[in-house]
Amino acid sequence: MTYEETLHYLYTSIPVFQNAGPSAYKPGLGTSIALDDHLGNPHKAYKTIHVAGTNGKGSVSHLLAAILRQSGYKVGLYTSPHLVDFRERIRVNGQKIPEEYVIDFVERHRSFFETLDPSFFELTSSMAFDYFRAEKVDYAVIEVGMGGRLDSTNIITPILSIITNISLDHTQFLGDTVEKIAFEKAGIIKKDVPALVGEIDRHSVAQVFADAAVKAGTLVYFAQDEGLLKESYLMDTGEWYLDSAEYGQLFGELGGVVQFRNATTVLGAINLLNTIGVNIPTEAVREGFEHVVELTGLMGRWQVLQENPKVVCDTGHNVGGWQYLNIQLEEELKRHKHLFMIVGMVNDKDIDGVLDLMPEKAFYFFTQASVQRAMPAEDFATKAIFHGLSGTICDSVQEAVEKALARAGQDDIIFIGGSTFVVADALPLFLKRDK
C-alpha cells in the first residue's frame, strides 16, 4: 500500500473519534493490552512521562519534550489529534514518524489487529509505542487521549504522572461534574510514581487527587502552591516573560494568556524530574521554552499565521479554554481596529457555555469543519444569535477565510477557532500561501 492508501484504510476501517465522535470511543484497556502483548510490550523499553488534563496537556507535553531534547536525550512525543498530517501525532526529537514506518506497521500487523477491532486511537497508540522502541528513545512524553483511567495510553507505568487541570469537557464519557472528571483523570496516578497537578480551583477536586494518591501509594504535588514563578507577563511580541524561582528569566514562545498556567505546570514537572534523577540543565529549560515550536513542530496554540491583517488561530474548544481566550481577544481589541471571528464547533461540546464567552464586539463568520461531528454552520449561527453574536454563514472554513481576508483591513485582527478541526481546515490554506 502507499501512504495515502494506508491512511485511507485506517480512516475507513477503524472508528476515528476525530470524525465519528462517541461511536468511536472504546473505554477500557483490554484491547490496548492485547496489542501491546502482541508487539512485545514496547513501552517498557524506555522511560515515559504521562500527561492528562482537560486543557493544556498538548502544550505541556510539547514543552517537556523540547526541554528533554535540549538536555541531550532522545525523546519520543505522542499527542492527539493531528491538525494537518497524521504523522504529527508521533514524533522523535521533533521529527514526524516516517510514512514508510506507518505503511510497514499496518501491513505487518493488520491481520492481528483486525481480529481485535481496535479503535483508531488504540492502534495509533500501539504504533507510537512500537516506533519509540525502534528509535531507541530515552524518554517518551505520552499525552492521554481522553480521561485517563480507561484511556488506551494508561497501560504504561511512567516515571511521572501530570494532570494539567480540570474543567467540564467530554461529559458524556467522563462525568457531569468536575469531581467526576477529576476521578477519571486521577486514574493515571500509580504506585510509587510521583504525580503533579498543575492548576486547581476547587478544594473538592484537590481532594480527589489527594485520595487517589493515597490509594495508589504515592505522593501528589500541586504546582500552583510551589511558588515557581516570581513574575510573569505577556509581552507585545506575543511571548511570555517568566521570572522563575529555579531557572531565572525565561521567554516562552507560546503566546496566549493560558500559557502562564502551562508554564507553572512544566516548571513543577521539571523540578520533580530532577529529584528522581533526570538531569535537566538550566539552559535546556530556557531553550525549550524559547524554541518549543521549532523543536517539536507544535501548531495551533495562539499561532500567528500572518500579519497585516493579523491572523491568529487557537485550538481552544471548551469553556476552560475560552475563559482564557476571551481575555486574550479583549486585549487584542485594544490594539486592533476590528475583530473578525471565524468559528465553528462540534456537536458534543458545551456550545452555549463557549458562546457565552465569545466577544460581542466582533463580526463573525460562522462555519463548520470537514468532520462528521461538526455542527452545521446554520445551526451554530442560530445558537450564536441568542448570545448576542452576529455575522454571516459560510459553508466551509476556506470560504470563511477568504471572506474574512477580503473584508479585514491592515489594522484588523482575524481569529480562527472554536474547534480543533476548524483550525485543522484553516492551517493548510496559510501553509500553502507561505510556500
N, C-alpha and C positions, 0 to 999 in steps of 0.2 A: 504493500500500500504506500501511496505518497503521504506526505504530512497532512495535506488537505483532506485526503480520504480517511486518514486515521482520525482526525478531528471530527469529521462528519459521522464516522462510526460512533465515536464517544458521545457526541451530542444527540444522536438519534436512537442509539441502542440502550442508553443508560439515562435514567431520570436526572435532569440537571436542575438543581434548586434555583439557580440563577435565572432560568427561564420558566420552569414549571411551578415553582413555589412549593406549597405543602405536599403535593403528591410525590415530590422527590425526596422528602425528608424521611430518613430512616434512623430513628434514635436507637441506641444500643451498640455494644461493642463486639457482638458475636461475629459479624461478617469481617470487621476490621482485624480481629484476632486470627480468623481463618486465613485471610490474605497474608497477614504478617507471618504466620507459621509457614505458609507455602513458600514465601520468599526467604525464609531462614532468619526471621527477626532482625531485619537490617538496622532498625533504630537503636539496637544495643551496641552497635559498632562505634558510636560516638556519643558525646555528651549533648544533652538537649536543655533548652530553656522553653518553658511553656507559657504562652501569653493568652489570657482570656479577658473578657470585659465587653461592655456594651458599646462604648466608643473609645477610640484612641489606640486600640490594640495593633492596628496596622502601622501607625506612626511609631509607636513604642518598639514594635518588632524590627522595623527598618533601622531605627536609631541604634538599637542594641547590636544589630548585625554590622552596621557601619563601624561602631566603636570596637567591636571584637576584631573585625578585619584590620583596622588600623593598629590593633595591638599585636598583630603578627600572626593571627590564627586564620586557618581556612574555615570559612563559615557558610553553612547552608541556611537558606531562608525560605520558609514555606508560608505563603499568605493566600488570601482569597477575598473577594473574587478578583479576576483579572479585568483590566479595562480595555486593552486593545488586543493583546496576544495571550493565548492560553499559557504560554511559557513564562509569563510574568509571575505565575504562582510559585515556581520552583527555580531558585537561583543559588549559585555558589559564587561567593565573592563578587556579587553584583551581576554575574553573567547568567542569562537565562539558560535553562536546560536545552540542549541541542534538539533540533527537530528529529534527528536520527535516533536519539535515545527514546523519544516518545513513541516513534514508529516501532522500534525494536521491542520495547516493553510490552506494548499492546499485542504484537504478533507472538511473542514468546509465551505470554500468559493468558491470552484470550480464551483458550479452551477451558482453562481452570476457572477464571472468574465469571464466565458465562453460566456456570453451574450454580454460582452463589447469588447471581442477580444483585451485584453491589450497586450502591448509589454512585453517582459521578464523583462525589466528594470522597467516599471511601476509597475508590480506585485511585484518584489523584493523590490522596494522602499516602497510599502504599507506593505509588510511583516516586513520590518525593523521598520517602524513607530509603527506598532502594537506590535512587540516584545519589543521595548523600553518602551512602556506604561506598558506592562505586568510585566516588570522587575523593574518598578518604578525608572527609571534613573532620575538623577538630570539634567544632560545636555546630549545632543546628538550632536556629530560633524557629519555633513552631507556633504559628498562630491558630487558635481554636477557630473552627468554622462557626458553630453556634452553641451557646450554652457552655458546657464543659463536662459535666458528669457523664453524659451519654454521647459526647462528641467523638467522632472517629479517631481524632488525634490522641484521645485520652488513654491509649494503650502504652504510652511512654512513661518512664519514670525519670523526670528531669532532675537537674541539679538545682533549679529554682522555678517556682511557680509564681506567675504575676497575674494579678487581676486589676485592670486599669481603673474601672469604675462600674457603677450600676445605674441603669435607668430603664424605663419601660421600652422594650422592643421585643419582637417575636413572641408576644404574649400568648398566642395560641399554642405555642410549643413549650415555653419556659415558665408560664405562670402570669397571673394578672396583678401581682404586687411586686415591688422591688425586693421584698424579703424572699419571695419565692424564686425570683430570678437570681438573687444572690446565692441561694441554696444550690441552684444548678451550676453557677459559675464556681462555687466553692468545691465542686466535685473534682477539680484538678488538684486540690491540696492532698498531698500524700505523706506518708510516714517518713520522718527524718529529712524531709525536703523543705527548706525554708520557703515561706510564702510571703509575698508582698502585695499589699492592696494600695493602689495609687491614690484614689480620690474617693471620699465617702462623706455623705452629708446627713446621715441618719444613724443614731445610736443603735437602732434595731437592726440595721444592715451590718454594722460593725460587729454586733453580737453574733450574727450568723457566721461570720468568718472566724471569730474567736472560738465559737463552739465547734466548728468544723476542724480547726487546727488541733484542739484538744482531743477530739475524737480520732483524728488521724495520727496523733502523736508527733506533732511538730510545733514550730513557733510561727506566728504571723506578725508581720510588721506593717505599720501604716505610714506611707511615705510622707503624707502631709503633716505628720506630727514630728518629723525628724529635723526640721529647721535646715533643709537642704539648700534653699535659696535665700540670700540676704537681700537681693534687689532684682527686679526684672521689669522690663518694659519693651513694648513693640516699637521699633524704630521706623522712621519714614521709609527706609529701604525695604521694609517688609520683614526684616529679620528680627529675632528676639535678642535683646541684650540680657544676659543672665549672669549675675554675680553669685557664684556658688560657694558654699562654705568649704568644700573639699578641693575643688578644681579651679578656683579663681574665675576669671572672666571668660564667659563662653558666648559665642554668637550662634544662635540657632537659625539654620537656613529655612526651616519650615515656618511659613507665615501662618497667621490666624491666631485669634485670641486663645483658642483651646490648647495651643502648643505649650503654653506655660504649664498647664496641668500635666501634659505628657512629659515635659522635661523633668518635673519633680519625680514622676514615676521612674524614669530612666535613671536619674541620679541615685535614687534609692536602690534600684536594682544593681547598679554598678558597685555601690558600697557592699551589698550582700555578696556579690560575686567575688569581690576582693577578699572578703572574710573567709570564703570557702576555697581559696587558693587559686583563683583565676587572676592572672597578672594583667592588669589594665592600667597602662601608664597615663598620666595626666594629659600628655599631648595627644594620645589616641582619643580621649574623651572630647577634647577641643576639636580635633579634626572630624570626628564622627558627627558632632552637632553641626559643624560649619559646612560639611560637604556630603550630607546624607543622600541627597538626590543623585549626585554623581556616583557615589559609592554603591548605591543599591537600586537605582532606577525607579525610585518611588514617584508616583504621579497622583494628581487629584486632591492634594491637600493644600487648599488656598493657592493653587497653581496659577501663576500669571501666564496667560497664553499669548498675549500681545499687549502693546501699548498704543495709545492714541487712536481710537479709544481703548482704554484698558479693559481687557477681558480676563476674567478670573473664573476658575471652576473649583468646586469643592464637593466631595462625596458625602458630606453630612446628610443623613436621611431620616433622622428621628428627632424627637423632642430634645433629647440630651445633647445632640449635636447642634441643633438650631438655637438653643439657648446661647451658644457662643457665636454662631454665625450671625444672628440678629445684631449682637453688639458690634461685630466686625463691620457689617453693612452700614450701620448707623454712623460709624467712624468714617467710612468711605464716602458717605453722603456729604460730609463736611469738606471733603477735598475735591469732589467732582460735581459737575453741574446737574446731571441727571443720572438716575439709576434705572437700568433695564434688567429685567429678570427673565431668564429662560429656565423654566422649571416644569417638572413633571414628577410623579411619584408612582410607586407600585401599590397594588390593591391591599396588601396585607400590613400596611403601616398605619400609625395613628395620624391620618391625614389631617383631620381637624386640629389636632394638637400642634402640628407643624405649621399649618396655615395661620394659626393664631400668632405665630412668632415671625411670620414674614412681613417685611416692612410695607406699610401702606403707601409711603411716598416713593412709588416706583411704578413703571409701566411694565406689564407682564406679557410674555409670550408663553402661553400655556401649551404644553406639548406632551408627547408620550415617547418613551424609549421603545426600541425594537425588540422587546421581550414580551413573552406571553403575560407576565404578571403586571405589565404597565396598565395603569388606569387610563381609559380613553381620555384624550385631551378635553373633549366636550364635558365629560363628567367632572373632571378635575376643575375646569373653569367654572362650572356651576357651583361647586363647593366653595371655590375661592371668592366668588361674588358675595356670599353670605359672610365672609370675613373681611369685607371692605376692600378687596383687591380687584383691580380692573386691568384689562388689556385685550389681547386678541388670541385667537386659537390657531395653532399650527399643527398640521398633521404629522410632522416629523421634526426631529431635532435639527436636521440640516436646514429645513425651511425656516425654523425659528432663528437659527444662527444667521442665515442670510438676511432675513428681515431686520434683525436687531442691528447688524453691522451697517445696513443701509440707512437706518434711522438715527443711529448714535453719532454724536459729534465728537470732535477730538478731545474735549474735556469731560466726556461722559464715561461711565463705567457699565460694563455688562457682566452680570453674574450668571453662571450656568450651574445648575444643580437640582437639589430636591431628591435626587435618586442617583445612586452609583451608576445606574445604567444610562441615565441622561448624559452624565459625564463621559461614559464609555462611548456613546454615539458621537459626542462632540469632539473628543480628542483627535481622532483621525483627520477631521476637517482642518485642524490647525497644524497638525504634524505634516500634512501634505503641503500646506502653504509654506512651511519652513524649509522644505527640501529644495 
